[in-house]
Amino acid sequence: MRKDHISWDEYFMGIAKLSAERSKDPSTQVGACIVNEAKKIVATGYNGMPTGVKDEEMPWAREGDFLDTKYAYVCHAELNAILNSVAKLDGCTLYVTLFPCNECAKAVIQSGIKRIVYADNKYANTDGTKASRMMLERCGIEMVEYKPSNKTIELSL
């Protein structure tokens, strides 16, 4: 039996990272993968414009008047994965490359997801992330920081 295979966490976080590569956002690419208790992928998502909105016609700026920035329009990876789901999400695990914001935390809670594995928490000290963590803790959702094994896997496409 092969001993150097990747773990489930490495596999599903790898899917989340690959999903992030679909994002058109020039500054932040986030991916998500939702997995049920049987270790089956039930949804993936990445941050991007809503279905039907043409990416090239929308603003991608991070600063400026609200309506001239991406923040008024972009759907986060977690929300896209939840909306893309083909199954009930009760008891599922969300693998996401960036810790969920407070808006996504609400969607996670409402969907029934019970565990979050996140790769990065670069906004940990922001009010939005503090609110997210507070809500998730109060709802009993497990939050686990992904610990990379530093394996390199190259995909040639």
DSSP file with accessible surface (Angstrom, degrees, kcal/mol):
  #  RESIDUE AA STRUCTURE BP1 BP2  ACC     N-H-->O    O-->H-N    N-H-->O    O-->H-N    TCO  KAPPA ALPHA  PHI   PSI    X-CA   Y-CA   Z-CA
    1    1 A M              0   0  197      0, 0.0     2,-0.2     0, 0.0     0, 0.0   0.000 360.0 360.0 360.0 137.4    0.0    0.0    0.0
    2    2 A R        -     0   0  157      1,-0.1     3,-0.3     2,-0.1     0, 0.0  -0.443 360.0-171.0 -68.0 133.5    1.3    3.5   -0.9
    3    3 A K  S    S+     0   0  174     -2,-0.2    -1,-0.1     1,-0.1     0, 0.0   0.589  72.3  66.8-103.7 -13.0    2.2    5.5    2.2
    4    4 A D        +     0   0  103      2,-0.0    -1,-0.1     0, 0.0    -2,-0.1   0.153  68.7 130.2-100.9  22.6    2.8    9.0    0.8
    5    5 A H        -     0   0  102     -3,-0.3     2,-0.2     1,-0.1     0, 0.0  -0.292  63.6-100.5 -70.0 160.1   -0.8    9.7   -0.2
    6    6 A I        -     0   0   52      1,-0.1    -1,-0.1     2,-0.1     2,-0.0  -0.496  35.3-112.6 -82.0 154.6   -2.3   13.0    0.8
    7    7 A S     >  -     0   0   54     -2,-0.2     4,-2.6     1,-0.1     5,-0.2  -0.259  29.9-104.2 -76.1 169.2   -4.7   13.3    3.8
    8    8 A W  H  > S+     0   0  137      1,-0.2     4,-2.9     2,-0.2     5,-0.3   0.922 123.8  51.3 -59.5 -44.3   -8.4   14.1    3.5
    9    9 A D  H  > S+     0   0   48      1,-0.2     4,-2.5     2,-0.2     5,-0.3   0.914 110.8  47.7 -61.7 -41.5   -7.7   17.7    4.7
   10   10 A E  H  > S+     0   0   26      2,-0.2     4,-2.1     1,-0.2    -1,-0.2   0.919 113.3  49.4 -63.4 -41.7   -4.9   18.1    2.1
   11   11 A Y  H  X S+     0   0   98     -4,-2.6     4,-1.9     2,-0.2    -2,-0.2   0.962 115.7  40.1 -62.3 -52.6   -7.2   16.7   -0.6
   12   12 A F  H  X S+     0   0    1     -4,-2.9     4,-2.1     1,-0.2    -2,-0.2   0.872 115.7  50.2 -72.3 -33.7  -10.2   18.9    0.2
   13   13 A M  H  X S+     0   0    1     -4,-2.5     4,-2.9    -5,-0.3    -1,-0.2   0.882 108.1  55.8 -69.1 -33.1   -8.1   22.0    0.8
   14   14 A G  H  X S+     0   0   36     -4,-2.1     4,-2.5    -5,-0.3    -2,-0.2   0.904 106.5  49.4 -61.8 -39.7   -6.4   21.3   -2.5
   15   15 A I  H  X S+     0   0   40     -4,-1.9     4,-2.6     2,-0.2    -2,-0.2   0.915 111.0  50.0 -64.9 -41.6   -9.8   21.4   -4.2
   16   16 A A  H  X S+     0   0    0     -4,-2.1     4,-1.9     2,-0.2    -2,-0.2   0.931 111.9  47.7 -62.2 -43.9  -10.6   24.7   -2.4
   17   17 A K  H  X S+     0   0  102     -4,-2.9     4,-0.8     1,-0.2    -2,-0.2   0.900 112.0  49.3 -65.5 -39.3   -7.2   26.1   -3.6
   18   18 A L  H >< S+     0   0   86     -4,-2.5     3,-0.9     1,-0.2     4,-0.3   0.914 108.5  53.8 -65.6 -39.5   -7.8   24.9   -7.1
   19   19 A S  H >< S+     0   0   17     -4,-2.6     3,-2.1     1,-0.3     4,-0.3   0.880  99.8  62.1 -60.7 -37.9  -11.3   26.5   -7.1
   20   20 A A  H >< S+     0   0    6     -4,-1.9     3,-1.7     1,-0.3    -1,-0.3   0.802  89.3  70.5 -59.5 -26.8   -9.8   29.8   -6.1
   21   21 A E  T << S+     0   0  149     -3,-0.9    -1,-0.3    -4,-0.8    -2,-0.2   0.652  88.4  63.8 -66.9 -13.5   -7.9   29.8   -9.4
   22   22 A R  T <  S+     0   0  138     -3,-2.1    -1,-0.3    -4,-0.3    -2,-0.2   0.661  79.1 109.5 -81.2 -15.9  -11.3   30.4  -11.1
   23   23 A S    <   -     0   0   14     -3,-1.7    25,-0.1    -4,-0.3     6,-0.0  -0.355  55.8-159.2 -65.6 138.5  -11.6   33.8   -9.4
   24   24 A K        +     0   0   88     23,-0.4    -1,-0.1    -2,-0.1    24,-0.1   0.449  54.5 121.8 -91.8  -4.4  -11.2   36.8  -11.7
   25   25 A D        -     0   0    3     22,-0.4    -2,-0.1     3,-0.2    22,-0.0  -0.441  54.9-152.6 -63.2 121.7  -10.4   39.1   -8.7
   26   26 A P  S    S+     0   0   96      0, 0.0    -1,-0.2     0, 0.0     3,-0.1   0.712  88.5  32.7 -72.3 -17.0   -7.0   40.6   -9.3
   27   27 A S  S    S+     0   0   48      1,-0.3     2,-0.4    33,-0.2    -2,-0.1   0.777 122.5  27.3-110.5 -31.9   -6.1   41.0   -5.6
   28   28 A T        -     0   0   18      2,-0.0     2,-0.5    19,-0.0    -1,-0.3  -0.965  55.0-172.8-140.2 120.2   -7.8   38.2   -3.6
   29   29 A Q        +     0   0   84     -2,-0.4     2,-0.4    -3,-0.1    -9,-0.1  -0.963  13.0 179.4-113.4 121.8   -8.6   34.7   -4.9
   30   30 A V        -     0   0   11     -2,-0.5    17,-1.6   -10,-0.2     2,-0.3  -0.968   4.7-171.0-124.5 138.3  -10.6   32.6   -2.4
   31   31 A G  E     -A   46   0A   0     -2,-0.4    66,-2.2    15,-0.2     2,-0.3  -0.909   1.3-166.3-127.2 155.5  -11.9   29.0   -2.9
   32   32 A A  E     -AB  45  96A   0     13,-2.6    13,-2.0    -2,-0.3     2,-0.4  -0.987   7.0-171.3-141.2 149.8  -14.2   26.8   -1.0
   33   33 A C  E     -AB  44  95A   0     62,-2.6    62,-3.3    -2,-0.3     2,-0.5  -0.984  11.3-154.5-141.3 126.5  -15.1   23.1   -1.0
   34   34 A I  E     -AB  43  94A   0      9,-2.9     8,-2.8    -2,-0.4     9,-1.3  -0.911  13.8-171.9-108.2 132.2  -18.0   21.6    1.1
   35   35 A V  E     -AB  41  93A   4     58,-2.8    58,-3.0    -2,-0.5     6,-0.2  -0.963  13.7-137.4-126.9 135.6  -17.8   17.9    2.0
   36   36 A N    >   -     0   0   49      4,-2.7     3,-2.0    -2,-0.4     4,-0.1  -0.242  39.3 -91.6 -84.5 179.2  -20.4   15.7    3.7
   37   37 A E  T 3  S+     0   0  161      1,-0.3    -1,-0.1     2,-0.1    54,-0.0   0.707 125.1  61.0 -67.0 -17.2  -19.8   13.2    6.5
   38   38 A A  T 3  S-     0   0   66      2,-0.1    -1,-0.3     1,-0.0     3,-0.1   0.279 119.9-108.5 -89.9  10.5  -19.2   10.5    3.9
   39   39 A K  S <  S+     0   0   86     -3,-2.0     2,-0.4     1,-0.2    -2,-0.1   0.807  74.3 140.4  65.3  33.8  -16.2   12.5    2.5
   40   40 A K        -     0   0  132     -4,-0.1    -4,-2.7     2,-0.0     2,-0.4  -0.900  56.4-120.7-107.2 134.5  -18.1   13.3   -0.7
   41   41 A I  E     +A   35   0A  67     -2,-0.4    -6,-0.2    -6,-0.2     3,-0.1  -0.593  32.6 173.4 -73.0 125.1  -17.8   16.8   -2.2
   42   42 A V  E     -     0   0A  15     -8,-2.8    44,-1.5    -2,-0.4     2,-0.3   0.550  62.5  -0.3-109.1 -12.6  -21.2   18.4   -2.4
   43   43 A A  E     -A   34   0A   9     -9,-1.3    -9,-2.9    42,-0.2    -1,-0.3  -0.960  50.9-164.9-169.4 154.2  -20.2   21.8   -3.6
   44   44 A T  E     +A   33   0A  57     -2,-0.3     2,-0.3   -11,-0.2   -11,-0.2  -0.934  16.5 169.2-135.9 162.6  -17.4   24.1   -4.6
   45   45 A G  E     -A   32   0A   1    -13,-2.0   -13,-2.6    -2,-0.3     2,-0.3  -0.986  15.2-162.6-164.7 165.2  -17.2   27.9   -5.0
   46   46 A Y  E     -A   31   0A  67     -2,-0.3     2,-0.3   -15,-0.2   -15,-0.2  -0.955  40.8 -84.6-148.0 162.8  -14.9   30.8   -5.5
   47   47 A N  S    S+     0   0    8    -17,-1.6   -22,-0.4    -2,-0.3   -23,-0.4  -0.573  71.6 114.0 -76.3 130.5  -15.2   34.6   -5.1
   48   48 A G  B     -E   75   0B   4     27,-2.1    27,-3.2    -2,-0.3     3,-0.1  -0.981  64.6 -55.7-175.6 178.4  -16.7   36.2   -8.1
   49   49 A M        -     0   0   16     -2,-0.3    25,-0.1    25,-0.2     3,-0.1  -0.323  66.4 -89.5 -69.4 153.7  -19.5   38.2   -9.7
   50   50 A P    >   -     0   0   46      0, 0.0     3,-2.3     0, 0.0    -1,-0.1  -0.228  58.5 -78.6 -60.4 153.5  -23.1   36.7   -9.5
   51   51 A T  T 3  S+     0   0  147      1,-0.3     3,-0.1    -3,-0.1    -3,-0.0  -0.277 120.6  23.4 -53.2 131.1  -24.2   34.5  -12.3
   52   52 A G  T 3  S+     0   0   78      1,-0.3     2,-0.6    -3,-0.1    -1,-0.3   0.220  93.4 112.3  94.6 -15.3  -25.2   36.5  -15.3
   53   53 A V  S <  S-     0   0   54     -3,-2.3     2,-0.5    -4,-0.0    -1,-0.3  -0.828  71.7-125.3 -92.4 124.2  -23.1   39.6  -14.4
   54   54 A K    >   -     0   0  117     -2,-0.6     3,-1.7     1,-0.2     4,-0.4  -0.579  10.8-148.3 -76.2 120.3  -20.2   40.0  -16.8
   55   55 A D  G >  S+     0   0   38     -2,-0.5     3,-1.4     1,-0.3    -1,-0.2   0.863  95.7  55.9 -53.9 -41.3  -16.9   40.1  -15.0
   56   56 A E  G 3  S+     0   0  151      1,-0.3    -1,-0.3    -3,-0.0    -2,-0.1   0.643 104.7  53.6 -72.9 -11.5  -15.3   42.5  -17.5
   57   57 A E  G <  S+     0   0  132     -3,-1.7    -1,-0.3     2,-0.1    -2,-0.2   0.446  98.4  79.6 -98.2  -1.3  -18.1   45.0  -17.0
   58   58 A M  S <  S-     0   0   44     -3,-1.4     2,-0.2    -4,-0.4    12,-0.1  -0.745  83.6-104.9-110.5 155.5  -17.8   45.3  -13.3
   59   59 A P        -     0   0   37      0, 0.0    14,-0.1     0, 0.0    10,-0.1  -0.494  24.9-177.3 -76.4 144.9  -15.3   47.1  -11.0
   60   60 A W        +     0   0   45     -2,-0.2   -33,-0.2     8,-0.1     9,-0.1   0.219  39.2 129.0-120.9   9.8  -12.6   45.1   -9.2
   61   61 A A        -     0   0   46      7,-0.5     9,-2.4     1,-0.1    10,-0.4  -0.290  48.6-153.9 -67.7 152.8  -11.1   48.0   -7.2
   62   62 A R  S    S+     0   0  107      7,-0.2     2,-0.3     8,-0.1    -1,-0.1   0.621  77.9  43.5 -96.7 -20.5  -10.5   47.7   -3.5
   63   63 A E  S    S+     0   0  171      5,-0.1     2,-0.3     2,-0.0    -1,-0.1  -0.913  81.5  57.1-129.0 156.3  -10.7   51.4   -2.8
   64   64 A G  S    S-     0   0   64     -2,-0.3     5,-0.1    -3,-0.1     2,-0.0  -0.770  93.8  -9.7 124.4-170.2  -12.9   54.3   -3.9
   65   65 A D  S >  S-     0   0  123     -2,-0.3     3,-2.5     1,-0.1     4,-0.2  -0.378  73.4-114.1 -60.6 141.3  -16.6   55.0   -3.7
   66   66 A F  G >  S+     0   0  128      1,-0.3     3,-1.8     2,-0.2     6,-0.6   0.863 115.8  51.6 -48.2 -46.7  -18.5   51.9   -2.7
   67   67 A L  G 3  S+     0   0  112      1,-0.3    -1,-0.3     4,-0.1    -2,-0.1   0.643 106.8  55.9 -70.7 -11.4  -20.3   51.5   -6.0
   68   68 A D  G <  S+     0   0   96     -3,-2.5    -7,-0.5   -10,-0.1    -1,-0.3   0.250 100.1  75.0-100.9   9.8  -16.9   51.7   -7.8
   69   69 A T  S X  S-     0   0    4     -3,-1.8     3,-0.9    -4,-0.2     4,-0.2  -0.789  87.7-114.9-116.7 166.6  -15.4   48.8   -5.8
   70   70 A K  G >> S+     0   0   11     -9,-2.4     4,-2.6    -2,-0.3     3,-2.0   0.746 100.7  81.8 -68.4 -22.5  -15.8   45.1   -6.0
   71   71 A Y  G 34 S+     0   0  112    -10,-0.4    -1,-0.2     1,-0.3    -4,-0.1   0.744  85.8  55.7 -63.7 -23.5  -17.3   45.0   -2.5
   72   72 A A  G <4 S+     0   0   35     -3,-0.9    -1,-0.3    -6,-0.6    -2,-0.1   0.673 123.4  21.5 -79.0 -13.5  -20.8   46.0   -3.6
   73   73 A Y  T <4 S+     0   0   70     -3,-2.0    -2,-0.2    -4,-0.2    -1,-0.1   0.731  88.7 103.3-127.5 -35.0  -21.0   43.1   -6.1
   74   74 A V     <  -     0   0   23     -4,-2.6     2,-0.5   -25,-0.1   -25,-0.2  -0.350  54.5-143.7 -68.9 135.7  -18.7   40.1   -5.5
   75   75 A C  B     -E   48   0B  25    -27,-3.2   -27,-2.1   -29,-0.1   -29,-0.1  -0.851  26.0-122.0 -92.0 131.7  -20.2   36.9   -4.0
   76   76 A H     >  -     0   0   75     -2,-0.5     4,-2.6   -29,-0.2     5,-0.2  -0.300  20.5-110.3 -73.2 159.1  -17.7   35.2   -1.6
   77   77 A A  H  > S+     0   0    0      1,-0.2     4,-2.6     2,-0.2     5,-0.2   0.877 116.0  52.7 -57.2 -41.9  -16.5   31.7   -2.2
   78   78 A E  H  > S+     0   0    6      2,-0.2     4,-2.5     1,-0.2    -1,-0.2   0.935 111.0  45.8 -63.8 -45.9  -18.4   30.3    0.9
   79   79 A L  H  > S+     0   0   58      1,-0.2     4,-2.9     2,-0.2     5,-0.2   0.923 112.7  51.0 -64.2 -43.1  -21.7   31.8   -0.3
   80   80 A N  H  X S+     0   0   24     -4,-2.6     4,-2.1     1,-0.2    -2,-0.2   0.924 110.5  49.1 -60.5 -43.0  -21.2   30.5   -3.8
   81   81 A A  H  X S+     0   0    0     -4,-2.6     4,-0.7    -5,-0.2    -2,-0.2   0.933 112.1  48.3 -62.6 -44.5  -20.4   27.0   -2.6
   82   82 A I  H >< S+     0   0   28     -4,-2.5     3,-0.9     1,-0.2    -2,-0.2   0.940 114.9  45.0 -60.8 -45.5  -23.5   27.0   -0.4
   83   83 A L  H 3< S+     0   0  117     -4,-2.9    -1,-0.2     1,-0.2    -2,-0.2   0.799 112.0  53.1 -70.4 -26.1  -25.7   28.3   -3.3
   84   84 A N  H 3< S+     0   0   89     -4,-2.1    -1,-0.2    -5,-0.2    -2,-0.2   0.539  83.3 124.8 -83.0  -7.8  -24.0   25.8   -5.7
   85   85 A S    <<  -     0   0   29     -3,-0.9   -42,-0.2    -4,-0.7     4,-0.1  -0.222  44.7-167.0 -60.9 140.8  -24.8   22.8   -3.4
   86   86 A V  S    S+     0   0  133    -44,-1.5     2,-0.3     2,-0.1    -1,-0.1   0.252  72.4  43.8-104.8   7.7  -26.7   19.9   -4.8
   87   87 A A  S    S-     0   0   47    -45,-0.2     2,-0.1     0, 0.0    -2,-0.0  -0.926  96.7 -79.7-144.7 166.7  -27.3   18.4   -1.3
   88   88 A K        -     0   0  175     -2,-0.3    -2,-0.1     1,-0.1    24,-0.1  -0.468  34.4-150.5 -66.5 145.7  -28.4   19.3    2.2
   89   89 A L    >   +     0   0   12     22,-0.5     3,-2.4    -2,-0.1    25,-0.2   0.378  45.1 136.8-105.3   4.7  -25.4   20.7    4.1
   90   90 A D  T 3  S+     0   0  101      1,-0.3    23,-0.2    23,-0.1    22,-0.1  -0.310  82.7   3.9 -55.3 124.0  -26.4   19.6    7.6
   91   91 A G  T 3  S+     0   0   19     21,-2.5    -1,-0.3     1,-0.2    22,-0.2   0.459  99.6 140.8  81.5   2.1  -23.2   18.3    9.3
   92   92 A C    <   -     0   0    2     -3,-2.4    22,-2.2    20,-0.2    23,-1.3  -0.236  48.7-125.7 -75.4 166.4  -20.9   19.1    6.4
   93   93 A T  E     -Bc  35 115A  22    -58,-3.0   -58,-2.8    21,-0.2     2,-0.6  -0.938  14.9-148.3-111.6 134.6  -17.4   20.5    6.6
   94   94 A L  E     -Bc  34 116A   1     21,-3.0    23,-3.1    -2,-0.4     2,-0.5  -0.917   6.9-164.0-102.6 120.5  -16.4   23.7    4.7
   95   95 A Y  E     +Bc  33 117A   2    -62,-3.3   -62,-2.6    -2,-0.6     2,-0.4  -0.935  21.0 169.3 -99.4 125.8  -12.8   23.9    3.5
   96   96 A V  E     -Bc  32 118A   0     21,-2.6    23,-1.7    -2,-0.5    24,-0.3  -0.997  40.3-139.5-143.5 143.2  -12.0   27.5    2.6
   97   97 A T  S    S+     0   0   21    -66,-2.2     2,-0.4    -2,-0.4    23,-0.3   0.689  93.6  36.9 -77.5 -16.9   -8.8   29.3    1.8
   98   98 A L  S    S-     0   0   25    -67,-0.3    23,-0.2    21,-0.2    -1,-0.1  -1.000  97.0-100.4-137.3 134.8   -9.7   32.4    3.8
   99   99 A F        -     0   0    9     21,-2.7    24,-0.1    -2,-0.4    -2,-0.1  -0.220  53.5 -98.1 -53.0 136.4  -11.5   32.5    7.2
  100  100 A P        -     0   0    0      0, 0.0    -1,-0.1     0, 0.0    32,-0.1  -0.265  31.7-128.1 -63.9 141.5  -15.2   33.5    6.6
  101  101 A C     >  -     0   0   29     -3,-0.1     4,-2.5    31,-0.1     5,-0.2  -0.214  36.7 -93.9 -73.3 175.1  -16.4   37.0    7.0
  102  102 A N  H  > S+     0   0   46      1,-0.2     4,-1.6     2,-0.2     5,-0.1   0.861 125.7  52.4 -64.4 -34.6  -19.4   37.8    9.2
  103  103 A E  H  > S+     0   0  112      2,-0.2     4,-1.4     1,-0.2    -1,-0.2   0.926 112.3  44.4 -67.8 -43.1  -21.8   37.7    6.2
  104  104 A C  H  > S+     0   0    6      1,-0.2     4,-2.8     2,-0.2    -2,-0.2   0.861 106.8  60.9 -69.1 -33.3  -20.5   34.3    5.1
  105  105 A A  H  X S+     0   0    0     -4,-2.5     4,-2.8     1,-0.2    -1,-0.2   0.909 102.4  52.6 -59.1 -39.6  -20.6   33.1    8.7
  106  106 A K  H  X S+     0   0   89     -4,-1.6     4,-2.6     1,-0.2    -1,-0.2   0.923 110.6  46.6 -61.8 -43.8  -24.4   33.7    8.8
  107  107 A A  H  X S+     0   0   23     -4,-1.4     4,-1.9     2,-0.2    -2,-0.2   0.901 111.6  51.7 -65.8 -39.7  -24.8   31.7    5.6
  108  108 A V  H  X>S+     0   0    0     -4,-2.8     5,-1.2     2,-0.2     4,-0.9   0.946 112.2  46.2 -60.3 -48.1  -22.6   28.9    7.0
  109  109 A I  H ><5S+     0   0   39     -4,-2.8     3,-1.0     1,-0.2    -2,-0.2   0.947 113.2  48.3 -60.5 -50.1  -24.7   28.8   10.2
  110  110 A Q  H 3<5S+     0   0  167     -4,-2.6    -1,-0.2     1,-0.2    -2,-0.2   0.813 107.6  57.0 -63.0 -28.6  -28.0   28.8    8.3
  111  111 A S  H 3<5S-     0   0   23     -4,-1.9   -22,-0.5    -5,-0.2    -1,-0.2   0.690 111.7-115.9 -78.5 -20.0  -26.9   26.1    6.0
  112  112 A G  T <<5 +     0   0    9     -3,-1.0   -21,-2.5    -4,-0.9   -20,-0.2   0.473  56.9 156.9  97.2   2.4  -26.2   23.6    8.8
  113  113 A I      < -     0   0    1     -5,-1.2    -1,-0.3   -23,-0.2   -20,-0.2  -0.407  20.2-172.5 -60.4 137.7  -22.4   23.3    8.2
  114  114 A K        +     0   0  108    -22,-2.2    28,-2.3   -25,-0.2     2,-0.4   0.508  60.0  40.9-114.6  -7.5  -20.8   22.1   11.5
  115  115 A R  E     -cd  93 142A  51    -23,-1.3   -21,-3.0    26,-0.2     2,-0.4  -0.997  56.3-165.1-147.2 138.3  -17.0   22.4   10.8
  116  116 A I  E     -cd  94 143A   0     26,-2.9    28,-3.1    -2,-0.4     2,-0.5  -0.991   0.8-169.8-123.8 128.8  -14.8   24.9    9.0
  117  117 A V  E     -cd  95 144A   0    -23,-3.1   -21,-2.6    -2,-0.4     2,-0.4  -0.985  18.5-175.4-114.1 119.1  -11.2   24.2    8.0
  118  118 A Y  E     -cd  96 145A  17     26,-2.3    28,-3.4    -2,-0.5   -21,-0.2  -0.905  25.5-158.6-122.2 146.7   -9.5   27.4    6.9
  119  119 A A  S    S+     0   0   28    -23,-1.7     2,-0.3    -2,-0.4   -21,-0.2   0.795  77.3  22.4 -91.2 -31.9   -6.1   28.0    5.4
  120  120 A D        -     0   0   72    -23,-0.3   -21,-2.7   -24,-0.3    -1,-0.2  -0.983  43.7-176.9-141.0 145.7   -5.6   31.7    6.2
  121  121 A N    >   +     0   0   30     -2,-0.3     3,-1.9   -23,-0.2     4,-0.1  -0.321  28.0 149.1-135.0  51.6   -7.0   34.2    8.7
  122  122 A K  T 3  S+     0   0  108      1,-0.3     3,-0.3     2,-0.1    -1,-0.1   0.669  74.3  51.1 -65.9 -14.7   -5.3   37.4    7.5
  123  123 A Y  T >  S+     0   0   76      1,-0.2     3,-2.3   -24,-0.1     6,-0.4   0.084  70.9 126.5-105.6  24.3   -8.2   39.6    8.7
  124  124 A A  T <  S+     0   0   38     -3,-1.9    -1,-0.2     1,-0.3    -2,-0.1   0.784  71.3  51.3 -53.8 -32.8   -8.4   38.0   12.2
  125  125 A N  T 3  S+     0   0  142     -3,-0.3    -1,-0.3    -4,-0.1     2,-0.2   0.383  87.6 104.1 -91.9   6.3   -8.2   41.4   13.9
  126  126 A T  S <> S-     0   0   60     -3,-2.3     4,-2.4     1,-0.1     5,-0.2  -0.533  79.3-121.2 -85.1 155.2  -11.0   43.1   11.9
  127  127 A D  H  > S+     0   0  133      1,-0.2     4,-2.7     2,-0.2     5,-0.2   0.887 111.8  56.6 -61.2 -38.3  -14.4   43.6   13.5
  128  128 A G  H  > S+     0   0   24      1,-0.2     4,-2.1     2,-0.2    -1,-0.2   0.913 110.1  43.2 -60.8 -43.0  -16.0   41.5   10.7
  129  129 A T  H  > S+     0   0    9     -6,-0.4     4,-2.8     2,-0.2    -1,-0.2   0.885 112.4  53.1 -73.1 -36.0  -13.9   38.5   11.5
  130  130 A K  H  X S+     0   0  111     -4,-2.4     4,-2.3     2,-0.2    -2,-0.2   0.924 111.0  47.2 -62.4 -42.0  -14.3   38.9   15.2
  131  131 A A  H  X S+     0   0   36     -4,-2.7     4,-2.5     2,-0.2     5,-0.2   0.911 111.3  52.3 -64.8 -40.6  -18.1   38.9   14.7
  132  132 A S  H  X S+     0   0    0     -4,-2.1     4,-2.7    -5,-0.2     5,-0.2   0.951 110.5  46.3 -59.1 -51.6  -17.8   35.9   12.5
  133  133 A R  H  X S+     0   0   72     -4,-2.8     4,-2.8     1,-0.2     5,-0.2   0.905 111.5  52.6 -60.4 -41.8  -15.8   33.9   15.1
  134  134 A M  H  X S+     0   0   86     -4,-2.3     4,-2.3    -5,-0.2    -1,-0.2   0.940 112.2  44.3 -60.8 -47.9  -18.3   35.0   17.9
  135  135 A M  H  X S+     0   0   55     -4,-2.5     4,-1.4     1,-0.2    -2,-0.2   0.932 114.4  49.0 -63.2 -45.2  -21.3   33.8   15.9
  136  136 A L  H  <>S+     0   0    0     -4,-2.7     5,-2.6    -5,-0.2     3,-0.2   0.911 112.0  48.7 -62.8 -43.1  -19.7   30.5   14.9
  137  137 A E  H ><5S+     0   0  115     -4,-2.8     3,-1.7    -5,-0.2    -1,-0.2   0.931 109.7  51.7 -60.8 -46.2  -18.5   29.7   18.4
  138  138 A R  H 3<5S+     0   0  195     -4,-2.3    -1,-0.2     1,-0.3    -2,-0.2   0.757 109.8  50.5 -65.1 -23.6  -22.0   30.4   19.9
  139  139 A C  T 3<5S-     0   0   58     -4,-1.4    -1,-0.3    -3,-0.2    -2,-0.2   0.357 116.1-114.4 -95.1   3.5  -23.5   28.1   17.3
  140  140 A G  T < 5 +     0   0   60     -3,-1.7     2,-0.5     1,-0.2    -3,-0.2   0.735  59.2 156.8  74.5  23.1  -21.0   25.3   18.1
  141  141 A I      < -     0   0    7     -5,-2.6     2,-0.2    -6,-0.2    -1,-0.2  -0.727  40.9-128.6 -86.4 124.8  -19.3   25.3   14.8
  142  142 A E  E     -d  115   0A 105    -28,-2.3   -26,-2.9    -2,-0.5     2,-0.5  -0.527  20.3-160.8 -73.2 134.6  -15.8   23.8   15.0
  143  143 A M  E     -d  116   0A  37     -2,-0.2     2,-0.5   -28,-0.2   -26,-0.2  -0.982  10.3-178.1-121.0 122.5  -13.1   26.0   13.4
  144  144 A V  E     -d  117   0A  37    -28,-3.1   -26,-2.3    -2,-0.5     2,-0.5  -0.982  23.2-135.6-126.0 125.6   -9.8   24.4   12.5
  145  145 A E  E     -d  118   0A  94     -2,-0.5     2,-0.2   -28,-0.2   -26,-0.2  -0.685  30.7-120.9 -77.9 127.4   -6.8   26.1   11.1
  146  146 A Y        -     0   0   25    -28,-3.4    -1,-0.1    -2,-0.5   -29,-0.0  -0.499  19.7-153.2 -69.1 131.1   -5.4   24.0    8.2
  147  147 A K        -     0   0  149     -2,-0.2    -1,-0.1     2,-0.0  -137,-0.1  -0.905  16.1-140.9-108.2 103.2   -1.8   23.0    8.8
  148  148 A P        -     0   0   71      0, 0.0  -138,-0.0     0, 0.0  -139,-0.0  -0.312   8.0-148.2 -66.4 147.3   -0.1   22.4    5.5
  149  149 A S        -     0   0   56      2,-0.1     3,-0.1    -2,-0.0  -139,-0.0   0.509  36.6-124.7 -88.2  -6.9    2.3   19.5    5.1
  150  150 A N        +     0   0  139      1,-0.3     2,-0.2     0, 0.0    -3,-0.0   0.698  56.2 154.1  66.6  22.5    4.3   21.6    2.6
  151  151 A K        -     0   0   98      1,-0.0     2,-0.6     2,-0.0    -1,-0.3  -0.555  39.2-135.8 -72.3 147.9    4.0   18.9   -0.1
  152  152 A T        -     0   0  132     -2,-0.2     2,-0.5    -3,-0.1    -1,-0.0  -0.929  22.8-178.8-108.6 124.5    4.2   20.2   -3.6
  153  153 A I        -     0   0  112     -2,-0.6     2,-0.5     2,-0.0    -2,-0.0  -0.992   9.7-159.9-122.9 123.1    1.7   18.8   -6.1
  154  154 A E        -     0   0  160     -2,-0.5     2,-0.5     2,-0.0    -2,-0.0  -0.881   1.9-160.6-108.5 130.7    2.0   20.1   -9.6
  155  155 A L        -     0   0  106     -2,-0.5     2,-0.7     2,-0.0    -2,-0.0  -0.951   2.9-159.1-107.8 125.9   -0.9   19.9  -12.1
  156  156 A S              0   0  106     -2,-0.5    -2,-0.0     0, 0.0     0, 0.0  -0.926 360.0 360.0-103.0 117.4   -0.1   20.1  -15.8
  157  157 A L              0   0  197     -2,-0.7    -2,-0.0     0, 0.0     0, 0.0  -0.803 360.0 360.0-111.7 360.0   -3.2   21.1  -17.7
